[in-house]
Structures are given as C-alpha cells and as structure tokens.
Amino acid sequence: MLLNYQYQAYPSTQQKLELNDWLRICRYWYNWQLGDRFRWWNENRTAVNSCPLITYLPELRDNPGYFSQKKLLPIWKKDLVTVVHSGELLDFTRVPANTLQDVCKRADLAFSRFIKGDCNGSRSGKPRFKNQARYRTLKIDGKDCFSVARIERKWIWLKISKLKGWLKVRLHRPLPDGFKIKNILITKKTDGWYTTLCLEDSTVPAFTPESVIPTWDNGIGLDAVLYGDDYLATSENTKLPSLKSYRKNHSYLVGLTQIPQFNATCRVGKTLPTLPMDSVRKSYLEKVQTKKNAKTKGSKARRKLQSREARIHQRIARSRKDHAYKTAHVLVRTGKKVFYYENLNLTGLNKRNKPKPDGKGGYLPNGQSAKSGLNKSWLDAGFGQFFEVLDYIAGKAGAVTKKCNPAYTSQLLSYRDEFVFTDCDLREYWDEQEMLLVDRDINAAINLKRVGLGVFPTIKRAHRESGYK
C-alpha cells in the first residue's frame, strides 16, 4: 500500500540556494528535451493535406525518445552547459542522477500524451515550456540518494545526496508504523518549501474494488448542487454545506460603511453626500491586484505584491482542499460502501457561450455576462478535485466510487418516473397524490443511485417531449 504524506521543510540558506539551482537545471533540461522533440517533429513530418513552401534539410537521426535523451546525460556532465539566450553556465553534476532521469520521464510522458494519448485514449494539448512558476518539484529516488538521519519528537532530519547538511522537516502528524520511505518530492511553494514522503508497506494489501458488491442499502447517491449554500445532496435526505472560498474573498468589505463623495471644488468642513455600501465594496484580493498592475514590471515593489497575491490564492486553494477532505470524511463515516456521483463534463460547463453574429459585422447578446458568474461558481466549487479526494478517502476506508451518467436524473421523479422538474427554477415539488414534498436535489441523488444500480429507465432524446411512459 502507498501513502503520500506532505510536511513543511525548513532548509538552511545554503540549502535553499542549492535547491533553487537544482530547479533551474532540471527546468532547463526539461525544456531542452521538449524543444528537441518538437524540432525533430517539425523537420521530419509533413501534413497530409498540405505541402510546405519551405523544406528543411534535417539531420539524419532517429526520433528522440526517453532512452536516447537519457543517454545524453553523461555527455552533458562532462562540461558546463551554456544557456543560449542568457549565457548562464549550468553544472549538471550538482544534481542527483536519479532526479535528472526523472525529468526525462516527465518530458517523455508529457509528449506521449500529446501524440498518442493516455490509457483512456484521451489526448492532451501541446506540452508547455516550463517557467519558474510551472516547474517547482524535484523527485529524489533511489536507496543511495536519501536516508533518515534522525527523528526527534515532531521533527525529522533527512540526508539527501549532494545536498550539504541535513534537511529539517516538521512532522505535524506522525508517520504510520511499518511504512518505509520509497521516494521524496521537494516542492517550492509561495510560503516556503515542502517535502512529500511516499510511504510503502508491502504487508498491507491493496484494496480491490471487486470485493464490494453494490446493493441498495450499502450505496449512497451524491448530487452536485450549485444553488444557495448547498454543496452536495445525498440520497439519504441530507445536504452538505458549501464553502465558496473564492466568493468570500471577493465579498471582503472595506472597513468604512459609508465614505464621502469628494470632488475638486469641495471645501474643508463642508457636509458632502455619502455613497452606499455597494459602491465601496472591494475585496482585499482586488486591491492587491490593482496595486500590482500599477507597478513597473520587474520592479521590487511589483514582486512583493505578486508574492502577496500568490499567498491569497494559496489560502483560497488550501481552504477549498480542506473543505473537500472534510466533506469526504463526513460521507465515508456514514458507513456506506458505494458512492454514486455525477460524471460531469466540467470542461464543457466552464466554456464560454458561442458568439451570435447579427449579419452586419456585429454580434447579438449571447448571455455570456450571466454565464461568467456561473463559470466562476463552478470553478470555486471544485467538484473535480472533490471527487478525486472522495475516491482516495473511500479507497482507504474500503469503499468504492462510481461515476454515473446524469442525463435526466434531475428532471425525472424518482418513485414514479414522470418528468416534473423541467424548469431549473423549480426547486421543490408538492405531490398531491402522495402528499409529499419532493426536493429537486435529493430526488436527483436518488436517481443517480438508481443509475448506478441499473434500475433507472433508459430514456431516448426523441421521446423527451412526449414524456416517458
């Protein structure tokens, strides 16, 4: 069984400088490999439906791959490598060999997903060249590359190859018994350095989802709610609250309730009209962004404001992640073994509306101004991250998660199979026949549970207007 525990590290000043140099070398090595692959790809391939006007005379060599690029490392270590655009000299011998080999693996994985796709056949976009903000993690792997030097109370000291001294790490939670450190990840974040310990225990068997047999009693349906202060609705007639961390930061109020309306002709001591509170409402994040945009690019003041803005976004992301873990633990503590949730197309939900040309060179209103607020709410909810956390927490507890097709689950009445919730504004429905008040979100969660168990009716889009029978 594998577990990842992340702790905050406290490297010395010399260790920080050394780790920054390691990141610089690994970032250059990653970008060079991508550039080499793109160069070969452009010089040795031609589009099927077109003929280029400029023909290259490429160097006769094989397609660069993982092993061919990894074989270049001993050659690059013989002398200092000169960066073309800056003239900087990089010494590859300062970085552990396994760390540089892991960079080769990362570059190969990024390019293979772009060309072939992942295990599900989904292809990603063109890999980006990493800058300082996008490449922040080093992997220390191998038995001889690291070791535990000392453990004392809530502190652990790690000995890492080619890093002078011991790396001090604070254990805010104890390490589990019986687990051994397999590899180490060192990440540079806005507020400092962090160490992720990959722990492995071969005696603990890995959980197999096939061992859980889904039934009506041991399962629970989960419906993603984006209305009011609700986050999730369950088939057990409960609702879990939302956090809205980004919205809360944007609703930060200025200390004054009313401010005077000044103008160029006002005199001291004159009573001036006041503005309502809505006109002076401004978040702390917006104030920092406004100050940062007014500073000169590359200046020290702008860098300080950038760091302050990054800390605000980091707190928002951490609060959202903490809410996801707490919500997942609440669901797992219910004792259910199967969790059915919606297979949402989050990328499609966040897309902009298509423009509507008016035929005269202009465009008609397409409702994008209202859609922008909805997109912000979807991103602030972070359902994709929550479902990944739920899958991880449920797996540790011996439970499974199952994605379900949400088609018509929010419209069909769960106990009579009738289309009732055809309007999104209809949040509740009073059933005169059963004398029952049905909540829209709870009803959708029950339908998701039915979909997961295979008892939900198959509805064709052609029969949608006439109603299901």
Helices and strands as residue ranges (DSSP letters): E 2-9, H 13-44, H 66-70, H 73-76, E 81-82, E 89-90, G 92-94, H 97-115, E 137-141, E 146-152, E 155-160, E 167-170, E 180-189, E 192-200, G 209-211, E 219-227, E 230-234, E 239-241, H 245-250, G 277-280, H 284-294, H 300-332, E 338-342, H 346-349, E 356-357, E 363-364, H 368-381, H 383-396, E 400-404, E 428-431, E 436-439, H 440-453, G 461-463
